[in-house]
């Protein structure tokens, strides 16, 4: 009856280059999967996520312009007055 001595080796000494590479590859795959999940979560329920991003950028640009106009002209818009 043979005893399999290779089964009882100390596994801490068997750290080969292929195991290190596979660990790096595994980390990369996990990072890619996490990024993919984040993108899917952002676009969940949207038909065209790019359109939504463009619209958000437009809204931010409009807000920025309004802030600049208020700084430059003070109250550069129309004034509402009611005579009593």
C-alpha positions as a Python dict, from the first residue, in 0.01 Angstrom:
ca = {
    (1, 'X'): (0, 0, 0),
    (2, 'X'): (149, 324, -111),
    (3, 'X'): (129, 649, 72),
    (4, 'X'): (99, 960, -134),
    (5, 'X'): (369, 1180, 20),
    (6, 'X'): (310, 1459, -225),
    (7, 'X'): (-27, 1519, -61),
    (8, 'X'): (141, 1603, 270),
    (9, 'X'): (380, 1870, 139),
    (10, 'X'): (400, 2209, 306),
    (11, 'X'): (193, 2429, 76),
    (12, 'X'): (362, 2753, 194),
    (13, 'X'): (680, 2655, 6),
    (14, 'X'): (497, 2592, -324),
    (15, 'X'): (443, 2955, -427),
    (16, 'X'): (527, 2935, -795),
    (17, 'X'): (521, 3212, -1055),
    (18, 'X'): (209, 3068, -1219),
    (19, 'X'): (16, 3101, -894),
    (20, 'X'): (123, 3465, -859),
    (21, 'X'): (25, 3541, -1218),
    (22, 'X'): (-307, 3369, -1173),
    (23, 'X'): (-372, 3576, -860),
    (24, 'X'): (-294, 3895, -1057),
    (25, 'X'): (-518, 3781, -1341),
    (26, 'X'): (-793, 3703, -1092),
    (27, 'X'): (-764, 4051, -939),
    (28, 'X'): (-783, 4210, -1284),
    (29, 'X'): (-1091, 4010, -1373),
    (30, 'X'): (-1257, 4104, -1045),
    (31, 'X'): (-1181, 4472, -1104),
    (32, 'X'): (-1321, 4456, -1458),
    (33, 'X'): (-1635, 4281, -1334),
    (34, 'X'): (-1683, 4546, -1065),
    (35, 'X'): (-1653, 4825, -1325),
    (36, 'X'): (-1902, 4647, -1550),
    (37, 'X'): (-2150, 4614, -1262),
    (38, 'X'): (-2115, 4984, -1180),
    (39, 'X'): (-2185, 5083, -1543),
    (40, 'X'): (-2487, 4853, -1556),
    (41, 'X'): (-2617, 4995, -1228),
    (42, 'X'): (-2584, 5352, -1358),
    (43, 'X'): (-2777, 5277, -1675),
    (44, 'X'): (-3044, 5056, -1519),
    (45, 'X'): (-3387, 5158, -1644),
    (46, 'X'): (-3253, 5402, -1904),
    (47, 'X'): (-3304, 5354, -2274),
    (48, 'X'): (-3018, 5581, -2376),
    (49, 'X'): (-2771, 5648, -2092),
    (50, 'X'): (-2551, 5866, -2315),
    (51, 'X'): (-2842, 6100, -2379),
    (52, 'X'): (-2897, 6136, -2005),
    (53, 'X'): (-2528, 6219, -1952),
    (54, 'X'): (-2540, 6482, -2228),
    (55, 'X'): (-2851, 6638, -2077),
    (56, 'X'): (-2692, 6650, -1733),
    (57, 'X'): (-2385, 6821, -1879),
    (58, 'X'): (-2610, 7074, -2056),
    (59, 'X'): (-2795, 7148, -1731),
    (60, 'X'): (-2466, 7200, -1548),
    (61, 'X'): (-2346, 7436, -1823),
    (62, 'X'): (-2671, 7637, -1801),
    (63, 'X'): (-2638, 7662, -1422),
    (64, 'X'): (-2276, 7773, -1455),
    (65, 'X'): (-2372, 8042, -1707),
    (66, 'X'): (-2652, 8167, -1484),
    (67, 'X'): (-2412, 8192, -1189),
    (68, 'X'): (-2162, 8386, -1402),
    (69, 'X'): (-2434, 8620, -1527),
    (70, 'X'): (-2555, 8689, -1173),
    (71, 'X'): (-2199, 8769, -1061),
    (72, 'X'): (-2131, 9003, -1353),
    (73, 'X'): (-2460, 9187, -1384),
    (74, 'X'): (-2584, 9166, -1030),
    (75, 'X'): (-2951, 9122, -1108),
    (76, 'X'): (-2912, 9109, -1484),
    (77, 'X'): (-3259, 8964, -1540),
    (78, 'X'): (-3602, 9115, -1547),
    (79, 'X'): (-3743, 9289, -1243),
    (80, 'X'): (-4096, 9244, -1127),
    (81, 'X'): (-4260, 9548, -975),
    (82, 'X'): (-4609, 9591, -841),
    (83, 'X'): (-4746, 9942, -776),
    (84, 'X'): (-4984, 9974, -488),
}
